[in-house]
Amino acid sequence: MTRKKSVLCLLMIFSLWNLPVVTRGKTSNITSLVKHIDSIMMEDNAQYKLRMTVTRGKKNTEYELTLWTKGRNFVGRTEKPVAQKGQVFLLSNNNCWIYYPSINKTIKTSQNQRLLGGDFSFADLATINLLEDYDPSFLDLSVDEITNLAFADEQLIQMAQKGKILQCLAKEGRMVPYPKVNVFLDQSGNPVRFDFFTISGHLLGVLLYEDYGELRGKVKPLTMIMRTSLNTENYTTVTYQSAKYDLSIPPIYFTETYMRNLSIGR
């Protein structure tokens, strides 16, 4: 009886010894993936030139913007068309403003405000940080479940079977625009699709990353497509034209008082 107990104890110790190793491995793997996703999404101290196309049925409205980022803060200026030239969008410390040069007025708004009548909000461009704000885990979806996703196609089904899917749930107490985010990764670990949900599971939007290539020496998705409607003819496309990294952007750029100066190019 004593020998049996000893063997049983040894087995229990062996199991407990090995369990943390597996757990650490999985945690480390997920953490590395999330760090990579965050680095793909937005750079710190960077400037971007981009084109935004808002599609509503057969009508396309194009804008050209300059965007500066610093941490989770960003400020953007509309360069074209002439009617919106000089509009400035600022997100600083979770506060948002829009400066309208036509009336020389700054209006405070929310992170959910859609930019230029499109589908991208303030929050979509800078504030999402999966590593700091979410608890990620691997998610297994069947072929039927993937097929039934909004805007699913054969390419997504094949990619999901070969790649990975992360389910990211907001950490307790975190103020985030989306309580749940599912991230679809290709075989290289690059994100290709984000599904944004309410806490009850209602789909709020689908963001697609396409056309991976070099942007100023770094591999980035050169095209992003945001859908916030189940209408397949309504969506917004952002295409990156150029980028500059590791800049020393003056902190004053990210203040409400400087928006008018930035509007006129000072």
C-alpha positions in Angstrom: 0.0 0.0 0.0 2.8 2.4 0.9 4.6 1.6 -2.4 1.4 2.3 -4.4 1.0 5.7 -2.6 4.6 6.6 -3.3 4.2 5.8 -7.0 1.0 7.8 -7.1 2.7 10.8 -5.5 5.5 10.6 -8.0 3.1 10.6 -10.8 1.3 13.6 -9.4 4.5 15.5 -9.0 5.6 14.6 -12.5 2.3 15.9 -13.9 2.5 19.2 -11.9 6.1 19.7 -13.0 5.3 19.4 -16.6 2.0 21.3 -16.7 3.5 24.8 -16.3 5.9 24.2 -19.1 3.1 23.6 -21.6 1.2 26.6 -20.3 4.2 28.9 -20.5 4.8 27.7 -24.1 1.3 28.5 -25.2 1.3 31.9 -23.4 4.6 32.8 -24.9 3.4 31.8 -28.4 0.2 33.9 -28.1 2.1 36.9 -26.6 4.6 36.8 -29.5 1.7 36.7 -32.0 -0.1 39.6 -30.3 3.0 41.7 -30.2 3.5 41.1 -33.9 -0.1 42.1 -34.7 0.2 45.3 -32.7 3.4 46.2 -34.5 1.6 45.6 -37.9 -1.4 47.8 -36.9 0.3 51.1 -36.2 3.9 52.4 -35.6 4.9 54.9 -32.9 6.3 58.3 -33.9 5.3 57.9 -37.6 3.9 59.9 -40.5 1.7 58.3 -43.2 0.3 59.6 -46.5 -2.8 57.7 -47.4 -5.8 57.6 -49.7 -9.3 56.9 -48.3 -12.1 55.8 -50.6 -15.6 55.8 -49.2 -17.8 53.5 -51.3 -21.6 53.7 -51.2 -23.1 51.6 -53.9 -21.7 52.8 -57.2 -20.5 56.1 -55.8 -16.9 56.5 -54.7 -15.6 59.5 -52.8 -11.8 59.9 -52.5 -9.8 61.7 -49.9 -6.1 62.2 -49.4 -4.8 62.5 -45.8 -1.6 63.0 -43.8 -1.5 61.1 -40.5 0.9 61.5 -37.6 1.0 59.0 -34.7 2.5 59.0 -31.3 1.7 56.2 -28.9 -2.1 55.9 -29.0 -2.5 59.5 -30.1 -2.9 60.6 -33.7 -3.7 63.7 -35.6 -4.7 63.7 -39.3 -5.2 66.4 -41.9 -7.2 66.2 -45.1 -5.2 67.3 -48.1 -7.8 66.6 -50.8 -10.5 67.3 -52.1 -10.6 71.1 -51.9 -13.9 71.1 -50.1 -12.5 69.2 -47.1 -8.9 70.5 -47.3 -7.5 71.5 -44.0 -9.9 69.5 -41.8 -8.0 68.1 -38.8 -8.8 65.1 -36.7 -7.2 64.7 -33.3 -7.3 61.8 -30.8 -5.3 62.7 -27.7 -5.5 60.9 -24.4 -8.9 59.3 -25.4 -10.3 62.7 -26.3 -11.3 63.5 -29.9 -11.8 66.7 -31.8 -12.5 67.8 -35.4 -11.4 71.2 -36.7 -13.5 72.6 -39.5 -11.6 75.4 -41.4 -14.7 76.5 -43.2 -16.2 77.8 -40.0 -12.9 78.1 -38.0 -14.3 75.9 -35.3 -13.1 72.9 -33.3 -15.8 70.4 -32.2 -15.3 67.7 -29.6 -16.6 64.3 -30.5 -16.3 60.6 -29.5 -13.9 57.8 -30.5 -16.8 56.2 -32.3 -17.1 59.1 -34.7 -16.7 58.0 -38.3 -14.2 59.9 -40.3 -15.3 61.8 -43.5 -18.5 59.9 -43.7 -16.7 56.6 -44.1 -16.5 53.4 -41.9 -13.2 54.0 -40.0 -13.6 55.6 -36.6 -11.0 57.5 -34.5 -10.6 54.3 -32.5 -9.9 52.1 -35.5 -6.9 54.1 -36.5 -4.8 54.3 -33.3 -6.3 53.2 -30.0 -6.6 49.5 -30.3 -3.8 47.7 -28.4 -4.4 44.0 -28.1 -1.4 43.3 -25.8 -2.3 45.9 -23.2 -6.1 45.8 -23.3 -7.1 42.2 -24.1 -6.7 38.6 -23.0 -6.1 36.5 -26.1 -6.7 32.8 -26.6 -6.7 30.5 -29.6 -10.1 30.0 -31.1 -11.2 26.9 -33.0 -13.9 27.4 -35.6 -15.4 24.6 -37.8 -15.6 25.0 -41.6 -19.4 25.6 -41.2 -18.8 28.3 -38.6 -16.3 30.1 -40.8 -18.5 29.8 -43.9 -21.3 31.5 -42.0 -19.2 34.5 -41.0 -20.1 37.8 -42.6 -18.3 38.4 -45.9 -16.7 34.9 -45.8 -15.3 33.5 -49.0 -13.3 30.5 -50.1 -10.0 32.3 -49.5 -10.9 33.0 -45.9 -12.0 29.4 -45.3 -8.7 28.0 -46.7 -6.7 30.6 -44.8 -8.4 29.9 -41.5 -7.8 26.1 -41.9 -4.0 26.7 -42.4 -3.5 29.7 -40.1 -4.7 30.6 -36.6 -7.6 32.5 -35.1 -7.2 34.5 -31.9 -10.1 35.5 -29.7 -9.3 38.7 -27.7 -11.5 39.6 -24.8 -11.2 43.0 -23.1 -9.5 42.9 -19.7 -11.6 43.9 -16.8 -11.8 47.6 -16.3 -10.4 48.5 -19.7 -12.2 51.2 -21.7 -12.0 49.8 -25.2 -14.1 50.5 -28.3 -14.7 46.7 -28.9 -15.2 44.3 -26.0 -14.3 41.3 -28.2 -12.0 41.0 -31.3 -11.4 37.9 -33.3 -8.2 38.0 -35.3 -7.5 35.8 -38.3 -3.9 35.1 -39.1 -2.3 33.6 -42.2 0.4 31.0 -42.1 3.1 33.6 -41.6 1.3 35.0 -38.5 0.2 38.2 -40.3 -3.3 39.4 -39.5 -5.7 39.4 -42.5 -9.0 40.0 -40.8 -10.4 41.5 -37.6 -14.0 40.9 -36.5 -15.2 43.5 -33.9 -18.0 42.6 -31.5 -20.1 44.0 -28.7 -20.0 42.3 -25.3 -23.2 40.4 -26.3 -21.6 39.1 -29.5 -23.2 41.5 -32.0 -20.9 42.1 -35.0 -19.9 45.8 -35.2 -17.4 45.7 -38.1 -15.0 43.7 -40.2 -11.5 45.0 -41.0 -9.5 43.3 -43.8 -5.7 43.7 -44.2 -4.7 43.1 -47.9 -1.7 43.5 -50.2 1.1 42.9 -47.8 4.3 44.6 -49.0 7.1 46.9 -48.0 6.3 50.4 -46.7 9.5 52.3 -46.1 11.3 49.0 -45.5 8.8 47.4 -43.2 6.2 44.7 -44.2 2.8 46.2 -43.8 -0.7 45.7 -45.3 -0.8 48.4 -48.0 -4.6 48.2 -48.1 -7.2 48.1 -45.3 -10.9 47.7 -45.9 -13.5 48.4 -43.2 -17.1 47.2 -43.4 -19.6 48.3 -40.8 -22.7 47.4 -42.7 -23.9 44.0 -44.0 -24.5 45.8 -47.3 -21.7 44.5 -49.5 -21.7 47.7 -51.6 -20.9 49.9 -48.6 -17.3 50.0 -47.3 -14.2 52.2 -46.9 -10.8 51.5 -48.3 -7.5 53.0 -47.0 -4.4 52.7 -49.2 -1.0 53.7 -47.8 1.0 55.8 -50.2 4.2 56.4 -48.1 5.5 56.4 -44.5 8.2 57.8 -42.3 9.2 56.1 -39.0 11.1 57.0 -35.9 10.3 60.7 -36.2 10.6 63.4 -33.5 7.0 64.7 -33.7 6.5 67.8 -31.6 4.1 67.1 -28.7 2.2 70.3 -29.6 0.9 68.5 -32.7 -1.3 66.4 -30.4 -3.1 69.3 -28.7 -6.4 70.9 -29.4 -4.9 74.4 -29.5 -2.6 73.6 -32.4 -5.2 72.1 -34.7 -5.8 75.4 -36.5 -2.1 75.9 -37.2 -1.8 72.3 -38.5 -4.8 72.9 -40.7 -2.9 75.6 -42.6 0.3 73.7 -42.7 2.4 75.4 -40.0 
